[in-house]
Each structure stands twice: as C-alpha cells, then as structure tokens.
Amino acid sequence: MDPRRAMCIKVTLDVFIVMYLLYFVGVTILLVRNSQNWWDPLPSLLIVATPISVWTLWMAAKWRKDVITKHSLPTIDYCDDLSTKLLGK
C-alpha cells in the first residue's frame, strides 16, 4: 500500500485537468478575439473542440480514479511464495 504515491498521482492529474481547462478557455478566447465577428468561430467550437474537450476531461477523470485505486491497493510480496521457500532449502 502506497498512499503517498496515490496522493502524488491525484495531485498531478488535478493539475493536468486545471491546465487543460485553462488551455481550452484560452484557445476559445483567442479564436473569438481574432475573428471579425464573435460568432464566427462558434460552429467550429461547438462541432469540433467542445466534444473533444469533454471526452478528454471524462477520460482524465476516469483514468485518475482507476490509477488512484490501483496504487492504493496493497502490493503482493512475491518473495513469500511457497515454491521459493522449498527451492531455497
């Protein structure tokens, strides 16, 4: 069981999610500011960027939960196997 490793992974993935959201918001603001009309980039954002962003955030949250669960479980000590004890005698 390594709770410190699970905590480090949790914090790292939390930072990734926040940075990804900031990136998506920044790209959206950049597209809107650089277009002649603010509604020009909206179809591309709604059709392409938003589904990709939602899918990525969903996968990151799912992956985060699975990785934290995996690293929170106790590890198996393979040196405590009966066959290695019998071979060692």
N, C-alpha and C positions, 0 to 999 in steps of 0.2 A: 504494500500500500504506500503510495507516494502522494500525499495530499499537496505537498509543495509544488510538485511538477504539474498537477492538475490545476492548481491556482495560477501558475505562470501561463499555462496554455489558455485558461479562461481570460486572463487579463490581456494577453496578446490578441486573442480573437475579438475581444471587446474593442480594442484599439483599431483593429482592422475594420470592423463594422463602422465605427465612427469615421475613420478616414475615408472609407468607401462612400458613405453618405455625403461627406463634405466634397468629395470629388464629383459626385453626381450633381449636387446642388451647384457647384462651381461651373461645371460644363453647361448646365441649364441656363445659368445667369449669363455666361459668356455667349451662348447662342442667341439669347433674347436681346442682349445689348448690341451685338454686332449685326443684327438683321435690321432691315429698313422698317418693318412693321413688327411689333412684338408677337403677333400671332402667326407669323410665317414659319418659325421652327416648331410650332406646336404639333402638327401632324407627325413629323419625324420623331419627336419626343414621345408622343403617345403610342405610335406604332412600333418603334424600334427600341428606344432607350428605356422606357418605363418597364416593359416586360422583362428585359434583360436584367435591369436593376432589381426588380422584385424577386426574380428567380435566384440571383446571386445572393441576396440577403437571406432568402429562405434556406438556400443550401448552406450558407455560412452558419446560420443558427442551428441547423440540423447537425452539421459536422461538429460544431462546438459541443453540443450536448453529447454526441457519440464519443468524441475524443476525451472529454472530461470523465464520462462514465468508464471508459476503458482504462484510463490512468488512475482512477480512484479504486479500482478493484485490487484485491491483494494479488501479488505475483506468486507464481508457483516456483518452489525451490526444487530444481531438477536434481540436485545432488542428494536429495533424501530418497532416492529411488531404491527399491529393494534389490534390483539386479546389480546396481553398482556396489552395494554393500556386500553381496555374495561374491562378486568378482574380485573385490578387494581383499578377501580372506585368503 
